[in-house]
């Protein structure tokens, strides 16, 4: 991978990180708003909505961790190396998924462990 490609991937990761941080902050602000008093059905609906918001936030946190890990690897010159088999992850895969931790052969093995 050349310096230009690496720079473009770093820019993409940074933009995604900033977008996620904004989305998480927006959801937190929405959740912190003063609750509207209503009947039990309204309260149940509000509760389900909060659970959905927290669920999405958890997914976003996982994504944010992956992005931050990729950026950290870039700083330490070990970006694009599979964490399982230590081979180079193809540039095409990194362009599609710049936060990829595993090569295409190791990814299914990682997913089976979940």
WOKAHU-V379721 format. One record per backbone hydrogen bond with DSSP energy under -1.0 kcal/mol. NH is the residue of the N-H (numbers start at 1). CO is the residue of the C=O. E is the energy in kcal/mol with one decimal. If there is no record, write none. Layout:
NH/CO/E, NH/CO/E
This chain:
6/2/-2.3, 7/3/-2.4, 8/4/-2.3, 9/5/-2.4, 10/6/-2.4, 11/7/-2.2, 12/8/-2.3, 13/9/-2.7, 14/10/-2.5, 15/11/-2.4, 16/12/-2.4, 17/13/-2.5, 18/14/-2.4, 19/15/-2.4, 20/16/-2.5, 21/17/-2.5, 22/18/-2.1, 23/19/-2.3, 24/20/-2.8, 25/21/-2.3, 26/22/-2.5, 27/23/-2.3, 28/24/-2.4, 29/25/-2.5, 30/26/-2.2, 31/27/-2.2, 32/28/-1.9, 43/39/-2.1, 44/40/-2.4, 45/41/-2.3, 46/42/-2.5, 47/43/-2.4, 48/44/-2.3, 49/45/-2.2, 50/46/-2.4, 51/47/-2.3, 52/48/-2.1, 53/49/-2.4, 54/50/-2.8, 55/51/-2.3, 56/52/-2.5, 57/53/-2.3, 58/54/-2.1, 59/55/-1.9, 60/56/-2.7, 61/57/-2.2, 62/58/-2.1, 63/59/-2.3, 64/60/-2.8, 65/61/-2.6, 66/62/-2.1, 67/63/-2.5, 68/64/-2.8, 69/65/-2.2, 70/66/-2.1, 71/67/-2.5, 72/68/-2.3, 73/69/-2.4, 74/70/-2.0, 75/71/-1.8, 76/72/-1.2, 77/74/-1.2, 78/73/-2.3, 82/87/-3.1, 83/101/-2.6, 86/82/-1.4, 89/80/-3.7, 94/90/-2.0, 95/91/-2.5, 96/92/-1.7, 97/93/-2.8, 100/97/-2.3, 107/103/-2.0, 110/106/-2.1, 111/107/-2.4, 112/108/-1.7
